[in-house]
Amino acid sequence: MALLAYTCMELLVAGCGEQQPWVAIPVPELVQAQLSAKFDVIAIDVLLPPEMLHTDNRDRS
């Protein structure tokens, strides 16, 4: 399991879409987050494929 992490809001929106929920975690606290969430790797500034982006679905019919 991977934790997706982004270095700025612009890269988060580009990587995951405009409607992606997020939370800020200070880098020193990532170790504790890893122990709690049990992820294996941190992927930084990843661009997800378009079909996986979180977008506003209200415009779709």
PyMOL Python script that loads the backbone (N, CA, C, O; Angstrom):
from pymol import cmd

cmd.read_pdbstr("""\
ATOM      1  N   MET A   1       0.843  -1.158   0.000  1.00  0.00           N
ATOM      2  CA  MET A   1       0.000   0.000   0.000  1.00  0.00           C
ATOM      3  C   MET A   1       0.898   1.234   0.000  1.00  0.00           C
ATOM      4  O   MET A   1       1.939   1.260   0.656  1.00  0.00           O
ATOM      5  N   ALA A   2       0.480   2.249  -0.742  1.00  0.00           N
ATOM      6  CA  ALA A   2       1.273   3.475  -0.862  1.00  0.00           C
ATOM      7  C   ALA A   2       0.514   4.667  -0.301  1.00  0.00           C
ATOM      8  O   ALA A   2      -0.709   4.748  -0.414  1.00  0.00           O
ATOM      9  N   LEU A   3       1.240   5.576   0.293  1.00  0.00           N
ATOM     10  CA  LEU A   3       0.710   6.869   0.694  1.00  0.00           C
ATOM     11  C   LEU A   3       1.137   7.852  -0.373  1.00  0.00           C
ATOM     12  O   LEU A   3       2.330   8.011  -0.632  1.00  0.00           O
ATOM     13  N   LEU A   4       0.171   8.517  -0.998  1.00  0.00           N
ATOM     14  CA  LEU A   4       0.504   9.548  -1.974  1.00  0.00           C
ATOM     15  C   LEU A   4       0.722  10.851  -1.229  1.00  0.00           C
ATOM     16  O   LEU A   4      -0.141  11.282  -0.464  1.00  0.00           O
ATOM     17  N   ALA A   5       1.871  11.482  -1.445  1.00  0.00           N
ATOM     18  CA  ALA A   5       2.217  12.739  -0.787  1.00  0.00           C
ATOM     19  C   ALA A   5       2.569  13.765  -1.857  1.00  0.00           C
ATOM     20  O   ALA A   5       3.194  13.443  -2.868  1.00  0.00           O
ATOM     21  N   TYR A   6       2.159  14.998  -1.617  1.00  0.00           N
ATOM     22  CA  TYR A   6       2.399  16.069  -2.589  1.00  0.00           C
ATOM     23  C   TYR A   6       3.090  17.234  -1.908  1.00  0.00           C
ATOM     24  O   TYR A   6       2.786  17.574  -0.765  1.00  0.00           O
ATOM     25  N   THR A   7       4.025  17.840  -2.625  1.00  0.00           N
ATOM     26  CA  THR A   7       4.840  18.905  -2.057  1.00  0.00           C
ATOM     27  C   THR A   7       4.179  20.274  -2.139  1.00  0.00           C
ATOM     28  O   THR A   7       4.653  21.226  -1.518  1.00  0.00           O
ATOM     29  N   CYS A   8       3.091  20.388  -2.897  1.00  0.00           N
ATOM     30  CA  CYS A   8       2.344  21.642  -2.940  1.00  0.00           C
ATOM     31  C   CYS A   8       0.927  21.356  -3.462  1.00  0.00           C
ATOM     32  O   CYS A   8       0.670  20.314  -4.066  1.00  0.00           O
ATOM     33  N   MET A   9       0.028  22.296  -3.217  1.00  0.00           N
ATOM     34  CA  MET A   9      -1.369  22.124  -3.612  1.00  0.00           C
ATOM     35  C   MET A   9      -1.518  21.979  -5.127  1.00  0.00           C
ATOM     36  O   MET A   9      -2.354  21.203  -5.590  1.00  0.00           O
ATOM     37  N   GLU A  10      -0.733  22.701  -5.892  1.00  0.00           N
ATOM     38  CA  GLU A  10      -0.821  22.627  -7.349  1.00  0.00           C
ATOM     39  C   GLU A  10      -0.521  21.215  -7.848  1.00  0.00           C
ATOM     40  O   GLU A  10      -1.193  20.722  -8.754  1.00  0.00           O
ATOM     41  N   LEU A  11       0.480  20.565  -7.266  1.00  0.00           N
ATOM     42  CA  LEU A  11       0.812  19.200  -7.684  1.00  0.00           C
ATOM     43  C   LEU A  11      -0.226  18.198  -7.205  1.00  0.00           C
ATOM     44  O   LEU A  11      -0.475  17.200  -7.881  1.00  0.00           O
ATOM     45  N   LEU A  12      -0.838  18.447  -6.049  1.00  0.00           N
ATOM     46  CA  LEU A  12      -1.930  17.585  -5.587  1.00  0.00           C
ATOM     47  C   LEU A  12      -3.090  17.631  -6.568  1.00  0.00           C
ATOM     48  O   LEU A  12      -3.614  16.587  -6.957  1.00  0.00           O
ATOM     49  N   VAL A  13      -3.496  18.823  -6.971  1.00  0.00           N
ATOM     50  CA  VAL A  13      -4.612  18.971  -7.919  1.00  0.00           C
ATOM     51  C   VAL A  13      -4.245  18.345  -9.264  1.00  0.00           C
ATOM     52  O   VAL A  13      -5.064  17.647  -9.862  1.00  0.00           O
ATOM     53  N   ALA A  14      -3.026  18.588  -9.745  1.00  0.00           N
ATOM     54  CA  ALA A  14      -2.601  17.989 -11.018  1.00  0.00           C
ATOM     55  C   ALA A  14      -2.533  16.471 -10.917  1.00  0.00           C
ATOM     56  O   ALA A  14      -2.869  15.770 -11.872  1.00  0.00           O
ATOM     57  N   GLY A  15      -2.104  15.964  -9.778  1.00  0.00           N
ATOM     58  CA  GLY A  15      -1.909  14.529  -9.629  1.00  0.00           C
ATOM     59  C   GLY A  15      -3.159  13.742  -9.316  1.00  0.00           C
ATOM     60  O   GLY A  15      -3.289  12.587  -9.722  1.00  0.00           O
ATOM     61  N   CYS A  16      -4.105  14.375  -8.577  1.00  0.00           N
ATOM     62  CA  CYS A  16      -5.273  13.621  -8.090  1.00  0.00           C
ATOM     63  C   CYS A  16      -6.617  14.223  -8.476  1.00  0.00           C
ATOM     64  O   CYS A  16      -7.643  13.561  -8.322  1.00  0.00           O
ATOM     65  N   GLY A  17      -6.644  15.442  -8.967  1.00  0.00           N
ATOM     66  CA  GLY A  17      -7.895  16.083  -9.339  1.00  0.00           C
ATOM     67  C   GLY A  17      -8.327  17.131  -8.325  1.00  0.00           C
ATOM     68  O   GLY A  17      -7.849  17.159  -7.191  1.00  0.00           O
ATOM     69  N   GLU A  18      -9.239  17.988  -8.756  1.00  0.00           N
ATOM     70  CA  GLU A  18      -9.664  19.133  -7.947  1.00  0.00           C
ATOM     71  C   GLU A  18     -10.471  18.745  -6.721  1.00  0.00           C
ATOM     72  O   GLU A  18     -10.494  19.508  -5.755  1.00  0.00           O
ATOM     73  N   GLN A  19     -11.123  17.614  -6.712  1.00  0.00           N
ATOM     74  CA  GLN A  19     -11.989  17.229  -5.598  1.00  0.00           C
ATOM     75  C   GLN A  19     -11.341  16.234  -4.638  1.00  0.00           C
ATOM     76  O   GLN A  19     -12.035  15.618  -3.829  1.00  0.00           O
ATOM     77  N   GLN A  20     -10.042  16.071  -4.715  1.00  0.00           N
ATOM     78  CA  GLN A  20      -9.333  15.110  -3.851  1.00  0.00           C
ATOM     79  C   GLN A  20      -9.311  15.598  -2.408  1.00  0.00           C
ATOM     80  O   GLN A  20      -8.790  16.680  -2.137  1.00  0.00           O
ATOM     81  N   PRO A  21      -9.864  14.825  -1.475  1.00  0.00           N
ATOM     82  CA  PRO A  21      -9.711  15.182  -0.062  1.00  0.00           C
ATOM     83  C   PRO A  21      -8.232  15.110   0.329  1.00  0.00           C
ATOM     84  O   PRO A  21      -7.477  14.323  -0.240  1.00  0.00           O
ATOM     85  N   TRP A  22      -7.824  15.922   1.288  1.00  0.00           N
ATOM     86  CA  TRP A  22      -6.428  15.899   1.689  1.00  0.00           C
ATOM     87  C   TRP A  22      -6.291  16.287   3.150  1.00  0.00           C
ATOM     88  O   TRP A  22      -7.211  16.837   3.755  1.00  0.00           O
ATOM     89  N   VAL A  23      -5.141  15.995   3.697  1.00  0.00           N
ATOM     90  CA  VAL A  23      -4.773  16.386   5.053  1.00  0.00           C
ATOM     91  C   VAL A  23      -3.285  16.701   5.045  1.00  0.00           C
ATOM     92  O   VAL A  23      -2.505  16.033   4.365  1.00  0.00           O
ATOM     93  N   ALA A  24      -2.897  17.712   5.798  1.00  0.00           N
ATOM     94  CA  ALA A  24      -1.489  18.074   5.907  1.00  0.00           C
ATOM     95  C   ALA A  24      -0.864  17.315   7.075  1.00  0.00           C
ATOM     96  O   ALA A  24      -1.402  17.305   8.182  1.00  0.00           O
ATOM     97  N   ILE A  25       0.273  16.682   6.816  1.00  0.00           N
ATOM     98  CA  ILE A  25       1.008  15.960   7.855  1.00  0.00           C
ATOM     99  C   ILE A  25       2.456  16.437   7.805  1.00  0.00           C
ATOM    100  O   ILE A  25       3.106  16.323   6.766  1.00  0.00           O
ATOM    101  N   PRO A  26       2.967  16.968   8.908  1.00  0.00           N
ATOM    102  CA  PRO A  26       4.386  17.363   8.917  1.00  0.00           C
ATOM    103  C   PRO A  26       5.276  16.146   8.637  1.00  0.00           C
ATOM    104  O   PRO A  26       5.001  15.046   9.118  1.00  0.00           O
ATOM    105  N   VAL A  27       6.320  16.348   7.872  1.00  0.00           N
ATOM    106  CA  VAL A  27       7.207  15.250   7.483  1.00  0.00           C
ATOM    107  C   VAL A  27       7.684  14.437   8.685  1.00  0.00           C
ATOM    108  O   VAL A  27       7.693  13.208   8.606  1.00  0.00           O
ATOM    109  N   PRO A  28       8.083  15.068   9.797  1.00  0.00           N
ATOM    110  CA  PRO A  28       8.536  14.240  10.930  1.00  0.00           C
ATOM    111  C   PRO A  28       7.457  13.295  11.484  1.00  0.00           C
ATOM    112  O   PRO A  28       7.788  12.307  12.140  1.00  0.00           O
ATOM    113  N   GLU A  29       6.193  13.581  11.232  1.00  0.00           N
ATOM    114  CA  GLU A  29       5.109  12.731  11.731  1.00  0.00           C
ATOM    115  C   GLU A  29       4.729  11.599  10.772  1.00  0.00           C
ATOM    116  O   GLU A  29       3.841  10.806  11.083  1.00  0.00           O
ATOM    117  N   LEU A  30       5.379  11.516   9.628  1.00  0.00           N
ATOM    118  CA  LEU A  30       5.059  10.456   8.673  1.00  0.00           C
ATOM    119  C   LEU A  30       5.395   9.068   9.213  1.00  0.00           C
ATOM    120  O   LEU A  30       4.726   8.097   8.859  1.00  0.00           O
ATOM    121  N   VAL A  31       6.400   8.954  10.048  1.00  0.00           N
ATOM    122  CA  VAL A  31       6.745   7.650  10.623  1.00  0.00           C
ATOM    123  C   VAL A  31       5.584   7.149  11.474  1.00  0.00           C
ATOM    124  O   VAL A  31       5.195   5.986  11.364  1.00  0.00           O
ATOM    125  N   GLN A  32       5.025   8.013  12.321  1.00  0.00           N
ATOM    126  CA  GLN A  32       3.883   7.609  13.133  1.00  0.00           C
ATOM    127  C   GLN A  32       2.678   7.300  12.252  1.00  0.00           C
ATOM    128  O   GLN A  32       1.935   6.358  12.525  1.00  0.00           O
ATOM    129  N   ALA A  33       2.480   8.087  11.198  1.00  0.00           N
ATOM    130  CA  ALA A  33       1.378   7.822  10.265  1.00  0.00           C
ATOM    131  C   ALA A  33       1.564   6.458   9.606  1.00  0.00           C
ATOM    132  O   ALA A  33       0.593   5.726   9.414  1.00  0.00           O
ATOM    133  N   GLN A  34       2.791   6.115   9.263  1.00  0.00           N
ATOM    134  CA  GLN A  34       3.052   4.814   8.646  1.00  0.00           C
ATOM    135  C   GLN A  34       2.730   3.677   9.608  1.00  0.00           C
ATOM    136  O   GLN A  34       2.189   2.652   9.193  1.00  0.00           O
ATOM    137  N   LEU A  35       3.052   3.844  10.863  1.00  0.00           N
ATOM    138  CA  LEU A  35       2.748   2.806  11.846  1.00  0.00           C
ATOM    139  C   LEU A  35       1.234   2.649  12.018  1.00  0.00           C
ATOM    140  O   LEU A  35       0.742   1.534  12.193  1.00  0.00           O
ATOM    141  N   SER A  36       0.500   3.755  11.967  1.00  0.00           N
ATOM    142  CA  SER A  36      -0.956   3.712  12.141  1.00  0.00           C
ATOM    143  C   SER A  36      -1.668   3.182  10.900  1.00  0.00           C
ATOM    144  O   SER A  36      -2.568   2.348  11.006  1.00  0.00           O
ATOM    145  N   ALA A  37      -1.269   3.660   9.731  1.00  0.00           N
ATOM    146  CA  ALA A  37      -1.965   3.322   8.487  1.00  0.00           C
ATOM    147  C   ALA A  37      -1.376   2.098   7.798  1.00  0.00           C
ATOM    148  O   ALA A  37      -2.013   1.520   6.917  1.00  0.00           O
ATOM    149  N   LYS A  38      -0.188   1.701   8.181  1.00  0.00           N
ATOM    150  CA  LYS A  38       0.469   0.511   7.649  1.00  0.00           C
ATOM    151  C   LYS A  38       0.703   0.555   6.135  1.00  0.00           C
ATOM    152  O   LYS A  38       0.492  -0.441   5.442  1.00  0.00           O
ATOM    153  N   PHE A  39       1.140   1.719   5.623  1.00  0.00           N
ATOM    154  CA  PHE A  39       1.515   1.778   4.213  1.00  0.00           C
ATOM    155  C   PHE A  39       2.971   1.363   4.067  1.00  0.00           C
ATOM    156  O   PHE A  39       3.762   1.482   5.002  1.00  0.00           O
ATOM    157  N   ASP A  40       3.316   0.869   2.868  1.00  0.00           N
ATOM    158  CA  ASP A  40       4.651   0.335   2.611  1.00  0.00           C
ATOM    159  C   ASP A  40       5.626   1.352   2.039  1.00  0.00           C
ATOM    160  O   ASP A  40       6.834   1.261   2.255  1.00  0.00           O
ATOM    161  N   VAL A  41       5.089   2.321   1.307  1.00  0.00           N
ATOM    162  CA  VAL A  41       5.942   3.263   0.589  1.00  0.00           C
ATOM    163  C   VAL A  41       5.239   4.618   0.505  1.00  0.00           C
ATOM    164  O   VAL A  41       4.011   4.695   0.516  1.00  0.00           O
ATOM    165  N   ILE A  42       6.026   5.667   0.424  1.00  0.00           N
ATOM    166  CA  ILE A  42       5.488   7.005   0.177  1.00  0.00           C
ATOM    167  C   ILE A  42       5.828   7.361  -1.260  1.00  0.00           C
ATOM    168  O   ILE A  42       6.996   7.343  -1.648  1.00  0.00           O
ATOM    169  N   ALA A  43       4.811   7.686  -2.052  1.00  0.00           N
ATOM    170  CA  ALA A  43       5.005   8.103  -3.444  1.00  0.00           C
ATOM    171  C   ALA A  43       4.786   9.621  -3.490  1.00  0.00           C
ATOM    172  O   ALA A  43       3.721  10.108  -3.111  1.00  0.00           O
ATOM    173  N   ILE A  44       5.774  10.346  -3.943  1.00  0.00           N
ATOM    174  CA  ILE A  44       5.738  11.811  -3.896  1.00  0.00           C
ATOM    175  C   ILE A  44       5.445  12.383  -5.281  1.00  0.00           C
ATOM    176  O   ILE A  44       6.066  12.014  -6.277  1.00  0.00           O
ATOM    177  N   ASP A  45       4.462  13.311  -5.306  1.00  0.00           N
ATOM    178  CA  ASP A  45       4.089  14.068  -6.521  1.00  0.00           C
ATOM    179  C   ASP A  45       3.753  13.174  -7.707  1.00  0.00           C
ATOM    180  O   ASP A  45       4.167  13.449  -8.833  1.00  0.00           O
ATOM    181  N   VAL A  46       3.007  12.107  -7.457  1.00  0.00           N
ATOM    182  CA  VAL A  46       2.605  11.156  -8.500  1.00  0.00           C
ATOM    183  C   VAL A  46       1.426  11.721  -9.294  1.00  0.00           C
ATOM    184  O   VAL A  46       0.493  12.278  -8.714  1.00  0.00           O
ATOM    185  N   LEU A  47       1.469  11.579 -10.608  1.00  0.00           N
ATOM    186  CA  LEU A  47       0.343  11.953 -11.471  1.00  0.00           C
ATOM    187  C   LEU A  47      -0.469  10.695 -11.757  1.00  0.00           C
ATOM    188  O   LEU A  47       0.004   9.778 -12.428  1.00  0.00           O
ATOM    189  N   LEU A  48      -1.696  10.662 -11.242  1.00  0.00           N
ATOM    190  CA  LEU A  48      -2.576   9.516 -11.484  1.00  0.00           C
ATOM    191  C   LEU A  48      -3.122   9.563 -12.905  1.00  0.00           C
ATOM    192  O   LEU A  48      -3.218  10.645 -13.483  1.00  0.00           O
ATOM    193  N   PRO A  49      -3.484   8.416 -13.485  1.00  0.00           N
ATOM    194  CA  PRO A  49      -4.106   8.409 -14.806  1.00  0.00           C
ATOM    195  C   PRO A  49      -5.443   9.154 -14.748  1.00  0.00           C
ATOM    196  O   PRO A  49      -6.088   9.168 -13.700  1.00  0.00           O
ATOM    197  N   PRO A  50      -5.868   9.770 -15.853  1.00  0.00           N
ATOM    198  CA  PRO A  50      -7.105  10.579 -15.860  1.00  0.00           C
ATOM    199  C   PRO A  50      -8.326   9.858 -15.296  1.00  0.00           C
ATOM    200  O   PRO A  50      -9.153  10.489 -14.638  1.00  0.00           O
ATOM    201  N   GLU A  51      -8.463   8.567 -15.533  1.00  0.00           N
ATOM    202  CA  GLU A  51      -9.647   7.848 -15.058  1.00  0.00           C
ATOM    203  C   GLU A  51      -9.655   7.679 -13.533  1.00  0.00           C
ATOM    204  O   GLU A  51     -10.676   7.295 -12.964  1.00  0.00           O
ATOM    205  N   MET A  52      -8.550   7.955 -12.881  1.00  0.00           N
ATOM    206  CA  MET A  52      -8.494   7.828 -11.420  1.00  0.00           C
ATOM    207  C   MET A  52      -8.600   9.173 -10.687  1.00  0.00           C
ATOM    208  O   MET A  52      -8.630   9.207  -9.457  1.00  0.00           O
ATOM    209  N   LEU A  53      -8.655  10.276 -11.437  1.00  0.00           N
ATOM    210  CA  LEU A  53      -8.705  11.595 -10.811  1.00  0.00           C
ATOM    211  C   LEU A  53     -10.035  11.831 -10.109  1.00  0.00           C
ATOM    212  O   LEU A  53     -11.081  11.378 -10.573  1.00  0.00           O
ATOM    213  N   HIS A  54      -9.987  12.540  -8.992  1.00  0.00           N
ATOM    214  CA  HIS A  54     -11.192  12.947  -8.274  1.00  0.00           C
ATOM    215  C   HIS A  54     -11.652  14.275  -8.862  1.00  0.00           C
ATOM    216  O   HIS A  54     -11.038  15.317  -8.629  1.00  0.00           O
ATOM    217  N   THR A  55     -12.741  14.225  -9.627  1.00  0.00           N
ATOM    218  CA  THR A  55     -13.268  15.425 -10.263  1.00  0.00           C
ATOM    219  C   THR A  55     -14.699  15.650  -9.820  1.00  0.00           C
ATOM    220  O   THR A  55     -15.290  14.793  -9.162  1.00  0.00           O
ATOM    221  N   ASP A  56     -15.250  16.777 -10.168  1.00  0.00           N
ATOM    222  CA  ASP A  56     -16.629  17.122  -9.825  1.00  0.00           C
ATOM    223  C   ASP A  56     -17.547  16.333 -10.742  1.00  0.00           C
ATOM    224  O   ASP A  56     -17.603  16.595 -11.943  1.00  0.00           O
ATOM    225  N   ASN A  57     -18.263  15.375 -10.187  1.00  0.00           N
ATOM    226  CA  ASN A  57     -19.156  14.507 -10.983  1.00  0.00           C
ATOM    227  C   ASN A  57     -20.521  15.123 -11.244  1.00  0.00           C
ATOM    228  O   ASN A  57     -21.335  14.523 -11.945  1.00  0.00           O
ATOM    229  N   ARG A  58     -20.793  16.307 -10.700  1.00  0.00           N
ATOM    230  CA  ARG A  58     -22.117  16.909 -10.882  1.00  0.00           C
ATOM    231  C   ARG A  58     -22.395  17.284 -12.340  1.00  0.00           C
ATOM    232  O   ARG A  58     -23.556  17.387 -12.738  1.00  0.00           O
ATOM    233  N   ASP A  59     -21.352  17.487 -13.135  1.00  0.00           N
ATOM    234  CA  ASP A  59     -21.551  17.889 -14.535  1.00  0.00           C
ATOM    235  C   ASP A  59     -21.816  16.722 -15.453  1.00  0.00           C
ATOM    236  O   ASP A  59     -22.158  16.927 -16.618  1.00  0.00           O
ATOM    237  N   ARG A  60     -21.666  15.486 -14.962  1.00  0.00           N
ATOM    238  CA  ARG A  60     -21.843  14.316 -15.813  1.00  0.00           C
ATOM    239  C   ARG A  60     -23.298  13.895 -15.857  1.00  0.00           C
ATOM    240  O   ARG A  60     -23.995  13.973 -14.845  1.00  0.00           O
ATOM    241  N   SER A  61     -23.766  13.451 -17.012  1.00  0.00           N
ATOM    242  CA  SER A  61     -25.144  12.995 -17.154  1.00  0.00           C
ATOM    243  C   SER A  61     -25.200  11.497 -17.272  1.00  0.00           C
ATOM    244  O   SER A  61     -26.284  10.927 -17.400  1.00  0.00           O
TER     245      SER A  61
END
""", "prot")
cmd.dss("prot")
cmd.show_as("cartoon", "prot")
cmd.util.cbc("prot")
cmd.orient("prot")
